[in-house]
């Protein structure tokens, strides 16, 4: 996950690191996201998207749950607050 308005680690740096990883990967980009401070507020519309997408990713990657992998894109795009780039 990376906020495109991150003022601590630039989005370009985060994306460059993601692009260099050769193994299966996914990156959740939040166009209105910062370094995560806004996600500490439950009223932020990205809060459930980040949480639900993270849970599905962990269910798939740790438990091998194929249904969780299929749900990733749906969870990531809920509310149109994030974009999922995945190479899984």
The first five atom37 places (N, CA, C, CB, O) and aatype in JSON, in Angstrom:
{
  "aatype": [20, 20, 20, 20, 20, 20, 20, 20, 20, 20, 20, 20, 20, 20, 20, 20, 20, 20, 20, 20, 20, 20, 20, 20, 20, 20, 20, 20, 20, 20, 20, 20, 20, 20, 20, 20, 20, 20, 20, 20, 20, 20, 20, 20, 20, 20, 20, 20, 20, 20, 20, 20, 20, 20, 20, 20, 20, 20, 20, 20, 20, 20, 20, 20, 20, 20, 20, 20, 20, 20, 20, 20, 20, 20, 20, 20, 20, 20, 20, 20, 20, 20, 20, 20, 20, 20, 20, 20],
  "atom_mask": [
    [1, 1, 1, 1, 1],
    [1, 1, 1, 1, 1],
    [1, 1, 1, 1, 1],
    [1, 1, 1, 1, 1],
    [1, 1, 1, 1, 1],
    [1, 1, 1, 1, 1],
    [1, 1, 1, 1, 1],
    [1, 1, 1, 1, 1],
    [1, 1, 1, 1, 1],
    [1, 1, 1, 1, 1],
    [1, 1, 1, 1, 1],
    [1, 1, 1, 1, 1],
    [1, 1, 1, 1, 1],
    [1, 1, 1, 1, 1],
    [1, 1, 1, 1, 1],
    [1, 1, 1, 1, 1],
    [1, 1, 1, 1, 1],
    [1, 1, 1, 1, 1],
    [1, 1, 1, 1, 1],
    [1, 1, 1, 1, 1],
    [1, 1, 1, 1, 1],
    [1, 1, 1, 1, 1],
    [1, 1, 1, 1, 1],
    [1, 1, 1, 1, 1],
    [1, 1, 1, 1, 1],
    [1, 1, 1, 1, 1],
    [1, 1, 1, 1, 1],
    [1, 1, 1, 1, 1],
    [1, 1, 1, 1, 1],
    [1, 1, 1, 1, 1],
    [1, 1, 1, 1, 1],
    [1, 1, 1, 1, 1],
    [1, 1, 1, 1, 1],
    [1, 1, 1, 1, 1],
    [1, 1, 1, 1, 1],
    [1, 1, 1, 1, 1],
    [1, 1, 1, 1, 1],
    [1, 1, 1, 1, 1],
    [1, 1, 1, 1, 1],
    [1, 1, 1, 1, 1],
    [1, 1, 1, 1, 1],
    [1, 1, 1, 1, 1],
    [1, 1, 1, 1, 1],
    [1, 1, 1, 1, 1],
    [1, 1, 1, 1, 1],
    [1, 1, 1, 1, 1],
    [1, 1, 1, 1, 1],
    [1, 1, 1, 1, 1],
    [1, 1, 1, 1, 1],
    [1, 1, 1, 1, 1],
    [1, 1, 1, 1, 1],
    [1, 1, 1, 1, 1],
    [1, 1, 1, 1, 1],
    [1, 1, 1, 1, 1],
    [1, 1, 1, 1, 1],
    [1, 1, 1, 1, 1],
    [1, 1, 1, 1, 1],
    [1, 1, 1, 1, 1],
    [1, 1, 1, 1, 1],
    [1, 1, 1, 1, 1],
    [1, 1, 1, 1, 1],
    [1, 1, 1, 1, 1],
    [1, 1, 1, 1, 1],
    [1, 1, 1, 1, 1],
    [1, 1, 1, 1, 1],
    [1, 1, 1, 1, 1],
    [1, 1, 1, 1, 1],
    [1, 1, 1, 1, 1],
    [1, 1, 1, 1, 1],
    [1, 1, 1, 1, 1],
    [1, 1, 1, 1, 1],
    [1, 1, 1, 1, 1],
    [1, 1, 1, 1, 1],
    [1, 1, 1, 1, 1],
    [1, 1, 1, 1, 1],
    [1, 1, 1, 1, 1],
    [1, 1, 1, 1, 1],
    [1, 1, 1, 1, 1],
    [1, 1, 1, 1, 1],
    [1, 1, 1, 1, 1],
    [1, 1, 1, 1, 1],
    [1, 1, 1, 1, 1],
    [1, 1, 1, 1, 1],
    [1, 1, 1, 1, 1],
    [1, 1, 1, 1, 1],
    [1, 1, 1, 1, 1],
    [1, 1, 1, 1, 1],
    [1, 1, 1, 1, 1]
  ],
  "atom_positions": [
    [[0.84, -1.16, 0.0], [0.0, 0.0, 0.0], [0.89, 1.23, 0.0], [-0.96, -0.01, 1.2], [1.89, 1.3, 0.72]],
    [[0.49, 2.21, -0.83], [1.26, 3.45, -0.85], [0.34, 4.6, -1.25], [2.46, 3.35, -1.82], [-0.37, 4.52, -2.25]],
    [[0.37, 5.66, -0.46], [-0.37, 6.87, -0.78], [0.39, 7.7, -1.78], [-0.66, 7.67, 0.49], [1.59, 7.92, -1.64]],
    [[-0.31, 8.18, -2.79], [0.34, 8.98, -3.82], [0.7, 10.37, -3.33], [-0.55, 9.08, -5.03], [1.45, 11.08, -4.0]],
    [[0.18, 10.77, -2.18], [0.5, 12.08, -1.58], [1.43, 11.93, -0.37], [-0.79, 12.83, -1.16], [1.48, 12.79, 0.5]],
    [[2.14, 10.82, -0.32], [3.05, 10.54, 0.79], [4.18, 11.57, 0.79], [3.63, 9.09, 0.69], [4.88, 11.72, -0.21]],
    [[4.35, 12.26, 1.9], [5.41, 13.27, 2.0], [6.63, 12.74, 2.77], [4.88, 14.53, 2.68], [7.57, 13.49, 3.04]],
    [[6.62, 11.46, 3.11], [7.76, 10.85, 3.8], [8.57, 10.0, 2.81], [7.28, 9.99, 5.01], [9.78, 10.17, 2.68]],
    [[7.89, 9.09, 2.13], [8.51, 8.27, 1.08], [7.71, 8.58, -0.19], [8.49, 6.71, 1.43], [6.52, 8.28, -0.26]],
    [[8.35, 9.16, -1.17], [7.61, 9.56, -2.36], [6.98, 8.35, -3.05], [8.53, 10.31, -3.34], [7.5, 7.23, -2.99]],
    [[5.86, 8.6, -3.69], [5.18, 7.52, -4.4], [6.1, 6.94, -5.48], [3.87, 8.04, -5.03], [6.13, 5.73, -5.68]],
    [[6.84, 7.8, -6.16], [7.76, 7.34, -7.2], [8.8, 6.36, -6.64], [8.46, 8.53, -7.87], [9.12, 5.37, -7.28]],
    [[9.32, 6.65, -5.45], [10.29, 5.74, -4.82], [9.64, 4.41, -4.45], [10.91, 6.4, -3.56], [10.22, 3.35, -4.68]],
    [[8.45, 4.47, -3.88], [7.75, 3.24, -3.52], [7.42, 2.4, -4.73], [6.47, 3.57, -2.77], [7.59, 1.18, -4.7]],
    [[6.96, 3.04, -5.8], [6.62, 2.32, -7.03], [7.87, 1.73, -7.66], [5.91, 3.26, -8.03], [7.83, 0.62, -8.19]],
    [[8.98, 2.45, -7.62], [10.23, 1.94, -8.19], [10.68, 0.68, -7.45], [11.34, 3.02, -8.13], [11.14, -0.28, -8.07]],
    [[10.56, 0.69, -6.12], [10.92, -0.5, -5.34], [10.0, -1.66, -5.69], [10.84, -0.2, -3.82], [10.46, -2.79, -5.85]],
    [[8.71, -1.4, -5.8], [7.74, -2.43, -6.19], [8.09, -3.01, -7.56], [6.3, -1.85, -6.21], [8.07, -4.22, -7.74]],
    [[8.41, -2.14, -8.5], [8.72, -2.59, -9.86], [9.96, -3.48, -9.91], [8.93, -1.39, -10.77], [10.06, -4.33, -10.79]],
    [[10.89, -3.31, -8.99], [12.12, -4.11, -8.98], [11.93, -5.51, -8.41], [13.19, -3.4, -8.19], [12.76, -6.38, -8.65]],
    [[10.87, -5.75, -7.68], [10.65, -7.05, -7.05], [10.28, -8.07, -8.13], [9.52, -6.97, -5.97], [9.32, -7.86, -8.88]],
    [[11.02, -9.18, -8.22], [10.76, -10.14, -9.3], [9.68, -11.19, -8.98], [12.02, -10.84, -9.63], [9.16, -11.81, -9.91]],
    [[9.35, -11.39, -7.73], [8.4, -12.45, -7.36], [6.96, -11.92, -7.42], [8.71, -12.99, -5.95], [6.76, -10.73, -7.62]],
    [[5.97, -12.8, -7.25], [4.57, -12.35, -7.26], [4.36, -11.23, -6.24], [3.62, -13.54, -6.95], [4.87, -11.28, -5.13]],
    [[3.6, -10.22, -6.67], [3.47, -9.03, -5.85], [2.17, -8.31, -6.14], [4.65, -8.09, -6.08], [1.51, -8.56, -7.15]],
    [[1.81, -7.42, -5.25], [0.65, -6.56, -5.42], [0.92, -5.24, -4.72], [-0.65, -7.23, -4.88], [1.56, -5.2, -3.67]],
    [[0.42, -4.16, -5.31], [0.58, -2.83, -4.71], [-0.76, -2.12, -4.77], [1.69, -2.01, -5.44], [-1.35, -1.98, -5.84]],
    [[-1.22, -1.68, -3.64], [-2.45, -0.93, -3.54], [-2.07, 0.55, -3.48], [-3.29, -1.36, -2.28], [-1.43, 1.0, -2.53]],
    [[-2.47, 1.3, -4.5], [-2.16, 2.74, -4.57], [-3.39, 3.54, -4.18], [-1.69, 3.14, -5.99], [-4.5, 3.27, -4.64]],
    [[-3.16, 4.52, -3.32], [-4.24, 5.4, -2.85], [-3.98, 6.8, -3.38], [-4.33, 5.4, -1.29], [-3.14, 7.51, -2.83]],
    [[-4.68, 7.22, -4.45], [-4.43, 8.54, -5.04], [-4.54, 9.7, -4.04], [-5.39, 8.77, -6.16], [-3.81, 10.68, -4.16]],
    [[-5.43, 9.6, -3.07], [-5.59, 10.66, -2.08], [-4.87, 10.33, -0.77], [-7.07, 10.9, -1.81], [-4.99, 11.08, 0.21]],
    [[-4.14, 9.23, -0.75], [-3.49, 8.78, 0.47], [-2.19, 9.5, 0.77], [-3.23, 7.33, 0.38], [-1.48, 9.93, -0.13]],
    [[-1.9, 9.62, 2.07], [-0.64, 10.19, 2.51], [0.23, 9.06, 3.08], [-0.87, 11.32, 3.58], [0.2, 7.94, 2.56]],
    [[0.99, 9.33, 4.1], [1.87, 8.31, 4.67], [1.14, 7.39, 5.65], [3.05, 8.98, 5.38], [1.77, 6.63, 6.38]],
    [[-0.16, 7.45, 5.66], [-0.96, 6.57, 6.5], [-1.66, 7.27, 7.63], [-0.1, 5.52, 7.05], [-2.48, 6.67, 8.32]],
    [[-1.36, 8.54, 7.84], [-1.99, 9.27, 8.95], [-3.51, 9.32, 8.8], [-1.43, 10.69, 9.03], [-4.23, 9.19, 9.78]],
    [[-4.0, 9.52, 7.57], [-5.44, 9.62, 7.38], [-6.14, 8.29, 7.66], [-5.76, 10.08, 5.96], [-7.31, 8.27, 8.05]],
    [[-5.43, 7.18, 7.48], [-6.04, 5.87, 7.72], [-6.28, 5.6, 9.19], [-5.16, 4.78, 7.15], [-6.98, 4.65, 9.55]],
    [[-5.7, 6.42, 10.04], [-5.93, 6.26, 11.47], [-7.32, 6.73, 11.86], [-4.87, 7.02, 12.27], [-7.78, 6.45, 12.97]],
    [[-7.97, 7.43, 10.98], [-9.34, 7.9, 11.23], [-10.31, 6.95, 10.55], [-9.55, 9.37, 10.7], [-10.25, 6.76, 9.33]],
    [[-11.18, 6.35, 11.31], [-12.11, 5.37, 10.75], [-13.08, 5.99, 9.74], [-12.9, 4.71, 11.85], [-13.68, 5.26, 8.97]],
    [[-13.24, 7.3, 9.73], [-14.12, 7.94, 8.77], [-13.52, 8.03, 7.37], [-14.47, 9.3, 9.24], [-14.23, 8.33, 6.41]],
    [[-12.23, 7.78, 7.25], [-11.58, 7.84, 5.94], [-12.13, 6.72, 5.07], [-10.03, 7.73, 6.08], [-12.14, 5.57, 5.51]],
    [[-12.6, 7.02, 3.85], [-13.18, 5.98, 3.0], [-12.18, 4.9, 2.59], [-13.76, 6.6, 1.77], [-12.59, 3.81, 2.18]],
    [[-10.9, 5.18, 2.69], [-9.9, 4.17, 2.33], [-9.67, 3.17, 3.46], [-8.58, 4.85, 1.98], [-9.13, 2.09, 3.23]],
    [[-10.08, 3.52, 4.68], [-9.84, 2.65, 5.84], [-10.34, 1.22, 5.62], [-10.5, 3.23, 7.08], [-9.56, 0.29, 5.78]],
    [[-11.62, 1.01, 5.26], [-12.08, -0.38, 5.06], [-11.46, -1.03, 3.83], [-13.58, -0.41, 4.94], [-11.27, -2.25, 3.81]],
    [[-11.15, -0.25, 2.82], [-10.55, -0.81, 1.6], [-9.18, -1.39, 1.91], [-10.45, 0.27, 0.49], [-8.86, -2.51, 1.51]],
    [[-8.37, -0.63, 2.61], [-7.03, -1.1, 2.98], [-7.13, -2.34, 3.88], [-6.23, 0.02, 3.7], [-6.42, -3.32, 3.67]],
    [[-7.99, -2.28, 4.86], [-8.14, -3.42, 5.78], [-8.63, -4.67, 5.07], [-9.1, -3.07, 6.89], [-8.05, -5.74, 5.24]],
    [[-9.69, -4.54, 4.28], [-10.26, -5.7, 3.61], [-9.32, -6.29, 2.56], [-11.58, -5.34, 2.96], [-9.21, -7.5, 2.42]],
    [[-8.63, -5.41, 1.82], [-7.68, -5.88, 0.82], [-6.51, -6.59, 1.48], [-7.18, -4.71, -0.05], [-6.05, -7.62, 0.99]],
    [[-6.03, -6.05, 2.58], [-4.92, -6.67, 3.32], [-5.31, -8.05, 3.83], [-4.49, -5.77, 4.48], [-4.53, -8.99, 3.73]],
    [[-6.5, -8.17, 4.37], [-6.97, -9.47, 4.89], [-7.02, -10.49, 3.76], [-8.36, -9.33, 5.55], [-6.57, -11.62, 3.93]],
    [[-7.57, -10.12, 2.61], [-7.67, -11.07, 1.49], [-6.28, -11.45, 0.98], [-8.5, -10.47, 0.35], [-6.03, -12.62, 0.65]],
    [[-5.36, -10.47, 0.91], [-4.0, -10.78, 0.47], [-3.34, -11.77, 1.42], [-3.16, -9.49, 0.36], [-2.69, -12.73, 0.99]],
    [[-3.5, -11.55, 2.72], [-2.89, -12.45, 3.71], [-3.55, -13.83, 3.69], [-2.99, -11.84, 5.11], [-2.87, -14.84, 3.84]],
    [[-4.86, -13.88, 3.51], [-5.53, -15.18, 3.41], [-4.99, -15.96, 2.22], [-7.05, -15.0, 3.28], [-4.78, -17.17, 2.31]],
    [[-4.77, -15.27, 1.11], [-4.25, -15.95, -0.07], [-2.78, -16.34, 0.12], [-4.39, -15.06, -1.3], [-2.41, -17.49, -0.11]],
    [[-1.95, -15.37, 0.55], [-0.51, -15.64, 0.59], [-0.09, -16.55, 1.74], [0.24, -14.35, 0.69], [0.86, -17.33, 1.6]],
    [[-0.76, -16.47, 2.88], [-0.37, -17.3, 4.02], [-1.08, -18.65, 4.07], [-0.64, -16.56, 5.29], [-0.5, -19.65, 4.49]],
    [[-2.33, -18.67, 3.63], [-3.12, -19.9, 3.72], [-3.38, -20.56, 2.38], [-4.42, -19.61, 4.39], [-3.95, -21.65, 2.32]],
    [[-2.98, -19.9, 1.29], [-3.2, -20.48, -0.03], [-4.66, -20.51, -0.44], [-2.65, -21.86, -0.07], [-5.07, -21.38, -1.22]],
    [[-5.46, -19.59, 0.07], [-6.89, -19.55, -0.2], [-7.15, -18.95, -1.59], [-7.63, -18.73, 0.89], [-7.01, -17.74, -1.76]],
    [[-7.52, -19.77, -2.59], [-7.73, -19.25, -3.94], [-8.92, -18.3, -4.03], [-7.92, -20.41, -4.91], [-8.93, -17.4, -4.87]],
    [[-9.93, -18.49, -3.2], [-11.08, -17.59, -3.21], [-10.67, -16.2, -2.74], [-12.21, -18.15, -2.31], [-11.18, -15.2, -3.25]],
    [[-9.77, -16.12, -1.78], [-9.28, -14.83, -1.3], [-8.54, -14.1, -2.42], [-8.36, -15.01, -0.07], [-8.68, -12.88, -2.57]],
    [[-7.77, -14.82, -3.2], [-7.06, -14.2, -4.32], [-8.05, -13.63, -5.33], [-6.14, -15.23, -5.0], [-7.82, -12.55, -5.87]],
    [[-9.14, -14.33, -5.57], [-10.16, -13.83, -6.5], [-10.88, -12.6, -5.96], [-11.17, -14.93, -6.79], [-11.35, -11.77, -6.74]],
    [[-10.97, -12.47, -4.65], [-11.65, -11.32, -4.03], [-10.77, -10.06, -3.96], [-12.11, -11.68, -2.64], [-11.29, -8.97, -3.72]],
    [[-9.48, -10.2, -4.17], [-8.56, -9.07, -4.02], [-8.98, -7.86, -4.85], [-7.16, -9.48, -4.42], [-9.09, -6.75, -4.31]],
    [[-9.22, -8.04, -6.13], [-9.54, -6.9, -6.99], [-10.84, -6.23, -6.56], [-9.65, -7.36, -8.45], [-10.93, -5.0, -6.6]],
    [[-11.83, -7.01, -6.17], [-13.11, -6.43, -5.73], [-12.92, -5.59, -4.47], [-14.14, -7.55, -5.46], [-13.43, -4.47, -4.39]],
    [[-12.18, -6.11, -3.51], [-11.95, -5.38, -2.26], [-11.12, -4.12, -2.5], [-11.24, -6.27, -1.24], [-11.38, -3.07, -1.92]],
    [[-10.12, -4.24, -3.38], [-9.21, -3.12, -3.64], [-9.9, -1.96, -4.34], [-8.04, -3.59, -4.47], [-9.52, -0.8, -4.15]],
    [[-10.91, -2.25, -5.14], [-11.55, -1.18, -5.91], [-12.86, -0.7, -5.3], [-11.8, -1.65, -7.32], [-13.52, 0.17, -5.88]],
    [[-13.23, -1.23, -4.16], [-14.47, -0.79, -3.5], [-14.38, 0.7, -3.19], [-14.71, -1.6, -2.19], [-13.38, 1.18, -2.65]],
    [[-15.41, 1.42, -3.52], [-15.45, 2.85, -3.21], [-14.6, 3.72, -4.13], [-15.01, 3.06, -1.82], [-14.57, 4.94, -3.95]],
    [[-13.92, 3.12, -5.08], [-13.08, 3.88, -6.03], [-12.06, 4.79, -5.33], [-13.96, 4.73, -6.94], [-11.82, 5.91, -5.77]],
    [[-11.47, 4.29, -4.24], [-10.47, 5.09, -3.52], [-9.06, 4.54, -3.69], [-10.82, 5.15, -2.03], [-8.1, 5.13, -3.2]],
    [[-8.93, 3.4, -4.39], [-7.63, 2.77, -4.54], [-7.54, 2.08, -5.9], [-7.37, 1.76, -3.39], [-8.55, 1.81, -6.56]],
    [[-6.31, 1.79, -6.29], [-6.03, 1.07, -7.53], [-5.11, -0.09, -7.18], [-5.39, 2.0, -8.62], [-4.11, 0.09, -6.47]],
    [[-5.43, -1.27, -7.67], [-4.61, -2.44, -7.4], [-3.77, -2.76, -8.63], [-5.48, -3.67, -7.0], [-4.3, -2.91, -9.73]],
    [[-2.47, -2.87, -8.43], [-1.54, -3.33, -9.46], [-1.02, -4.66, -8.95], [-0.36, -2.28, -9.75], [-0.27, -4.7, -7.97]],
    [[-1.42, -5.74, -9.61], [-0.95, -7.03, -9.09], [-0.38, -7.9, -10.18], [-2.08, -7.75, -8.39], [-0.82, -7.89, -11.33]],
    [[0.61, -8.63, -9.77], [1.29, -9.62, -10.61], [1.41, -10.88, -9.75], [2.73, -9.1, -11.12], [2.5, -11.25, -9.3]],
    [[0.27, -11.53, -9.53], [0.22, -12.68, -8.62], [0.11, -13.97, -9.39], [-0.93, -12.54, -7.65], [0.06, -15.04, -8.78]]
  ]
}
